Amino acid sequence: MYPEYPYLGYQDNNEKTPITFPAQHQNVQPGMEYVMDPPPIFENPDYVPTGKLKDKVVIISGGDSGIGRATAILFAKEGADIVFVYLNEKQDAQFTKKRVEELGRKCMIIEGDLRNEKCSSFIVDNVISSFGKIDILINNCGVQYPQNSILDITSSQLKNTFETNIFSFFYLTKAVLPYLQPHSSIINTTSITAFEGKKNLIDYSATKGAILTFTKSLALSLADQKIRVNAVSPGPIWTPLIPASFTAPEVAIFGTDVPLKRAGQPFEVAPAYLYLASNDSRYVTGQVIHVNGGSIV
């Protein structure tokens, strides 16, 4: 399959030539996957499951598309039942749900606004009622609104970015924690911007830095309970957030500034979450896995 897909670099004989996308833009956050050109690659057709998450129950915020979708599908292949929360991306959510169920696993989808703490309690109540347990939590939802100056970041934008990107992580973790057992796993999505910064994503980068410290502090807090807490730090990944955030000319060259000279695809990030969710990482907590095309941080 992949040799015919230029966005993984296989058609490019000159490895020094960056791989670009068609120029495009979406006027809605956090974006819709079904209208992206080309669609992100969310699944590795050659993947051979080994049952690493057999009968586990996973909650993923932002699981309808992008990295969340790829992770949901990979986890389903490994035997997990999936619960994911989405904001308003109904078509993307139904697609992901259908694919998880095609793989023989249960999939509960919940539409909700995780900026509201009561939403997290509602989600957990429904999961416990339906599945009776929670084994893995992936805090993954996020938005970003580029601005050329801090002077352009309104109080409304600042509040929305922090409530979506870090407050929701606190709320959902607090709601899930009473049901987690020893050897459960919490995985947070941070970003390369937490390490490098980004001049036009000041508020977004600040939330990703907060997620990084939240991960390390929570890992220390929960170590005695044998609940592991880690993070994945993606670089430029082709997800709906990209055309929803940047101008069409910016999208066209997205990801070309990393050593591998291309954006990553969601299926290339999902295995990092699988490693941190499974017993393969039983001696790993408070750590970050970088999936960024070769940027050294």
C-alpha positions in Angstrom: 0.0 0.0 0.0 2.6 2.6 1.1 4.9 2.7 -2.0 2.0 4.4 -3.9 1.5 7.1 -1.2 3.8 10.1 -1.7 3.1 11.6 1.7 5.2 8.9 3.3 8.1 9.7 1.0 8.1 6.5 -1.0 7.7 8.1 -4.4 10.4 10.7 -3.9 13.8 9.6 -5.3 15.5 12.7 -4.1 15.4 12.5 -0.3 16.3 16.1 0.0 13.0 17.3 -1.6 10.4 18.2 1.0 7.0 16.5 0.7 4.1 19.0 0.6 0.3 19.0 0.8 -2.4 20.6 -1.4 -3.1 24.1 0.0 -6.3 24.1 2.0 -8.0 25.6 5.0 -10.9 24.9 7.3 -12.9 27.6 9.2 -13.8 25.4 12.1 -11.8 24.1 15.1 -10.7 21.4 15.9 -11.3 20.5 12.2 -13.0 17.7 10.2 -11.0 14.8 8.9 -13.4 13.7 6.2 -12.8 16.8 4.1 -9.0 16.7 4.3 -7.0 16.3 1.1 -5.3 13.9 1.2 -7.0 12.1 4.1 -4.7 11.2 6.9 -3.4 7.6 7.1 -4.9 6.3 10.4 -4.2 2.6 10.0 -1.3 0.3 9.1 -2.8 -2.5 7.0 0.2 -4.7 7.6 0.0 -4.5 11.4 -0.1 -7.9 13.2 -1.9 -7.8 16.6 -0.6 -9.7 19.6 -3.4 -9.1 22.1 -1.5 -6.6 24.2 -4.7 -4.9 25.4 -7.0 -7.9 25.5 -10.4 -6.9 27.1 -9.0 -3.5 28.4 -11.4 -0.5 28.5 -9.9 2.7 27.1 -11.2 6.3 27.2 -9.8 8.7 24.6 -10.7 12.4 24.5 -10.7 13.6 20.9 -10.8 10.0 19.6 -12.9 10.8 16.5 -10.1 11.8 14.2 -6.4 12.4 13.9 -4.1 10.8 16.4 -7.1 9.8 18.6 -8.7 7.9 15.7 -5.4 6.1 14.9 -4.9 5.2 18.5 -8.5 3.9 18.9 -8.2 1.7 15.9 -4.8 0.3 16.9 -6.0 -0.4 20.4 -9.1 -2.2 19.1 -6.8 -4.4 17.0 -5.0 -5.2 20.2 -8.2 -6.3 21.9 -9.4 -3.2 23.7 -12.9 -1.8 23.9 -13.0 1.9 23.1 -14.8 4.9 24.5 -14.1 8.2 22.9 -15.3 11.7 23.4 -15.7 14.3 20.6 -17.0 17.8 20.5 -19.1 18.1 17.3 -17.4 16.0 14.6 -20.3 13.6 14.1 -19.3 12.2 10.7 -15.7 11.6 11.8 -16.9 10.0 15.1 -19.3 7.6 13.3 -16.6 6.6 10.9 -14.2 5.7 13.8 -16.9 3.9 15.7 -17.8 1.8 12.7 -14.1 0.8 12.1 -13.6 -0.2 15.7 -16.7 -2.3 15.6 -15.6 -3.9 12.3 -12.5 -5.1 14.3 -14.8 -6.9 16.7 -14.6 -4.5 19.7 -17.2 -2.5 21.4 -17.2 1.3 20.9 -19.0 3.9 22.9 -18.9 7.5 21.6 -20.0 10.5 23.6 -20.5 14.0 22.3 -19.6 16.5 24.9 -17.7 19.6 25.9 -14.8 18.6 28.2 -14.3 22.3 29.2 -17.3 21.6 31.5 -16.2 19.5 34.5 -19.6 17.8 34.7 -19.0 16.3 31.3 -16.2 14.2 32.6 -18.4 12.8 35.4 -21.1 12.0 32.9 -18.6 10.2 30.7 -17.2 8.1 33.5 -20.7 7.2 34.9 -21.7 5.9 31.5 -18.5 3.9 31.0 -18.7 2.2 34.4 -22.4 1.5 33.8 -21.7 -0.1 30.5 -18.3 -1.7 30.9 -17.8 -1.9 34.7 -14.2 -0.7 34.6 -11.6 1.6 33.2 -8.1 0.5 32.4 -6.5 3.2 30.3 -7.1 7.0 30.0 -5.8 9.0 27.0 -6.1 12.8 27.4 -5.8 13.9 23.8 -8.2 16.7 22.9 -6.8 20.1 21.9 -7.2 23.3 20.0 -4.8 26.0 18.7 -5.4 29.5 17.4 -2.3 31.0 15.8 -1.7 34.7 16.5 1.2 36.9 15.4 1.5 38.6 18.8 0.6 38.0 22.4 -1.3 41.3 22.0 -3.7 39.5 19.6 -4.6 36.8 22.1 -7.9 37.8 23.6 -8.9 36.7 27.1 -11.6 34.6 25.5 -9.1 32.7 23.3 -6.7 32.3 26.3 -9.5 30.9 28.4 -10.8 28.5 25.6 -7.3 27.2 24.9 -6.5 26.5 28.5 -9.9 25.0 29.3 -9.7 22.7 26.3 -6.1 21.7 26.4 -5.3 21.3 30.1 -8.3 21.9 32.3 -10.1 19.0 30.5 -7.1 16.8 31.3 -7.5 17.6 35.0 -11.3 17.1 34.9 -11.2 13.7 33.1 -8.3 12.4 35.2 -10.1 13.3 38.4 -13.3 11.6 37.3 -11.5 8.4 36.1 -9.0 8.0 38.9 -11.3 6.4 41.5 -11.8 3.5 39.1 -8.3 2.9 38.1 -6.5 -0.2 39.5 -2.8 -0.9 40.0 -1.0 -1.1 36.6 -3.5 1.1 34.9 -2.1 3.7 32.5 -2.8 7.4 31.9 -1.3 8.9 28.7 -1.3 12.6 27.9 -0.7 14.3 24.5 1.7 17.1 24.8 3.6 18.6 21.8 7.1 19.5 20.5 6.0 23.1 21.2 6.3 22.4 24.9 10.1 22.0 24.4 10.8 24.3 21.5 8.1 26.9 21.8 6.3 28.4 18.8 6.2 32.2 18.2 2.7 32.2 16.8 1.2 29.6 19.2 2.1 31.2 22.5 -1.0 30.1 24.5 -1.1 26.7 22.8 2.6 26.1 23.6 2.0 27.2 27.2 -0.8 24.6 27.6 1.4 21.9 26.2 4.2 22.8 28.7 1.6 22.6 31.4 0.6 19.1 30.2 4.3 18.1 30.4 4.6 19.1 34.0 1.2 17.8 34.8 2.4 14.4 33.5 5.6 14.3 35.6 3.9 15.5 38.8 0.9 13.2 38.4 3.3 10.3 37.8 5.0 11.0 41.1 1.7 11.4 42.9 0.3 8.0 41.6 3.5 5.9 41.8 2.5 4.4 45.2 -0.8 3.3 43.6 1.2 1.7 40.7 -0.7 3.8 38.2 1.7 4.9 35.4 1.4 8.4 33.8 3.3 9.2 30.6 3.0 11.5 27.6 3.5 11.4 23.9 5.0 14.5 22.2 4.1 14.7 18.5 5.8 17.0 16.1 4.1 17.9 12.8 1.4 15.3 12.2 -1.2 15.5 9.4 -4.5 15.9 11.4 -7.6 18.0 11.1 -6.1 20.5 13.5 -3.6 21.6 10.9 -5.9 22.9 8.1 -8.2 24.2 10.8 -5.4 26.3 12.3 -3.2 27.5 9.6 -3.6 29.4 6.3 -3.7 27.4 3.0 -0.1 28.4 2.1 1.1 27.4 5.5 -0.6 24.0 5.2 1.0 23.4 1.8 4.5 23.3 3.4 3.5 21.8 6.8 6.1 19.5 8.2 8.8 20.2 5.7 11.1 21.8 8.2 12.0 18.7 10.2 14.9 16.4 9.3 12.7 13.8 7.6 11.3 16.7 5.5 7.6 15.6 5.8 4.7 15.6 8.2 4.0 12.4 10.1 0.8 10.4 9.7 -1.4 9.5 12.7 -0.7 5.8 12.3 2.9 6.6 12.9 2.2 8.1 16.3 -0.3 5.6 17.6 2.3 2.8 18.5 3.8 5.2 21.0 0.5 5.2 22.9 0.2 1.5 22.6 3.7 1.0 24.2 2.8 3.3 27.1 -0.6 1.6 27.6 0.6 -2.0 27.5 2.7 -4.0 30.0 5.7 -3.5 27.7 6.2 -0.2 29.5 5.5 -1.5 33.0 8.8 0.2 34.3 8.1 3.5 32.6 6.3 6.4 34.3 6.7 10.2 34.2 8.3 10.0 30.7 7.7 11.5 27.3 8.0 9.8 23.9 8.9 12.1 21.0 7.5 11.3 17.6 8.5 14.3 15.5 10.4 13.4 12.3 13.9 13.8 13.8 13.8 17.1 15.7 16.2 17.0 18.6 14.7 18.5 21.8 
